[in-house]
Amino acid sequence: MTLASDVSEADDLVLGACSAVVADGLPGDAPRLDLHLFAAIRTLANAHAGTSPKSGASAPSRCQSLVLTAPFNLAVSFLLVEVEGLSYAEAADVLDISSDAVALQLCEARLYFSTLPSDVTERRA
């Protein structure tokens, strides 16, 4: 979702990446299909960067808005590791960066999210 401006564009990216993977086949050195798909989605999004978003886009939810307002590289690393459950090494392979860079981006993402205001007030005993 961080690579697209709305849900329908994200769906188009996933569909395009899946079509490309099916047409090209899975490389012999690809460890997992999902990692290869994430990389294909990133490549497709980079190829379409700068194109105008579709009209009639649905408004993102509050949670989506919080993630989408984060700096791009922080949101992508955060989603791959914390939401998708990839290891640092797997996320690094998808993003074509080092594991140390993923760790740094995750640290920065966590700091970024910790500074956002919260609507929840906790009561502690």
N, C-alpha and C positions, 0 to 999 in steps of 0.2 A: 504494500500500500504506500510505502514511502517513495516508491518510484513512479507513482501515478498521481494524477490530480483528483481522481474520483474512482469509485468502485467499478464503473463500467470500463474505464481505461485500464484498471488493474486486471479485470477479466480479460480484456483484449491482449494485454501483455502475456498473461498466463497461457491463453489459447495460442498466441503466436509462438511462444517458446516451446510449448508442447508439440505444435505442428513441426517446428524446426527440428526438434529432437527425434521425432518419429521419422521425418524425411531423411535426416542425416545419420540416424542410428546413434547408439551410445558408444562413445570411444572406449577402447579396451582398457585404458588406464583410469576411467572414471570409477571411483570407489563406490559411489551410491547414486542412484537415479535422482533423488531429491536434490543432492548437491549440484548435479549437472543441470537440473532444471533451474535452480536458483541462479546459477552462473549464466544460463541462456536468457533468463528474464532480465538480469542486469545488463547483458550485452544488447538485448533488444531495446531496453529503456534508454541506454546510452545512444543508440542509433536514432531514436526518435526524440532525443532531447531537443528542446527548443520549438517543437511543433505546438500549435495552439491546442488547448484542451477542448474537449467536446462541450457543446452547449447542453443545458439541461442536466448538469451534474447534480447528484444528490448531495445534500449537506452531510459532512462527516459527523459522527457522534462526538461527544465530549472527549472520550478516551482517545479516539482517533485524532482529534484535533490536537490534544496534548502531545502525542507522538509526532504528528506531522509538523508541529511548530518547532520541534527540536532541530538542531543543525543536521543536515542530510546524513553525513557519515555516522553521526552518533545514533540516529534513529535506526539506520539499517543494521548496524552492529548489534544494537540492543534487541531488535526484533529477531534477528537470526539466532542469537545466543539465549536470550531470556524467554522468548515466545516459542520459537521453533525448536529449541533444545539442542542446537548444534554446539559442538565443542569449539574452543577457541581456534584450534587448528582447522576444523571444518569450515568455520566462518571465514577464516583467513583465506582458504582455498577459493571459496565462493567469491569473496571480494577482491581476490588477487592482491592481498597485502600480507604482511607478516603477522604471526600470532601476537607478537608484542604490540603491534599497532591496534589489533582488535582489543587487547587488554586495556590499552590506553583509552581507546574510544569508549569502551564500556565504563571505565572509571569516570570519564568526562560526562557520559550520558547519565549515570547514576547521580553525579553531582548536580547536573542540570535539572533532572526530575525532582531532586530533593529540595531545590529552591522554589519550585512551583507552589502556589498557595493551595491549600487543601480545604475542601468543604466539610471534611470529617473532623469532628472534635472527639478526642479519645478521653474516656474516663478511666482512670486507673485507681486501684484501691490503695 
